[in-house]
């Protein structure tokens, strides 16, 4: 039995070693945390959206080496209540991105990659994106937007349940793009309801008050190469045949 297990592991490792590489969009491990990104205090801050950027980030930790963001206070709360967006943990990984609204405060937070210069990232060997939520406390919706190098654009709206912890998979097949080369990615959190036909342009969108969430990482899921799947299939078939002969 032990030889069977070791042989299966060897085949799996051989298959995985030749598969396409994942693309880390953001793992929030840089710059070293804790890092305050943006904060709004009800009654003490202009209501204009607060934008910012972390430039010069290590490419392996943030796609394009840059993270842009926009915190938009929508309304709600009493004077002194806050919405804060931080990278917490550290100074060593793992760290998480945290968005926290005080009681009845409503806001959205947009993460943007490729804002200053195009990503020019080929996603043709990726099946989608996985977003690892460390925690969410209320039902909400989020919007994923993609731009490509042929001036193509598409977006999708996704429902996020409360108390969600784990991987949320966003399939690449959901998006009708002119090219597999993606130049810009934006993900916006904090909605309660968005018209899936209008997305970011929905003037009747509603927002989730007192919403808290934490993100651990955002990365792609690679397509296994055909030869890898063939090797794995042949290995499994051989192991099954060997067991039947006994």
Secondary structure, 3 states (H helix, E strand, C coil): CHHHHHHHHHHHHHHHHCCCCCCEEECCCCCCCCEEEEEEECCCCCCCCEEEEEECCCCCCEHHHEEEEEEEEEECCCCCCEEEEEEECCCCCCCEEEEEECCCCEEEEEEEECCCCCCCEECCCEEEEEEEEEEECCCEEEEEEEEECCCCEEEEEEEECCCCCEEEEEEHHHCCCCCCEEEEEEEEEEEEECCCCCHHHCCCCEECCCCEEEEEEEEEEECCCHHHHHHHHHHHHHHHHHHHHC
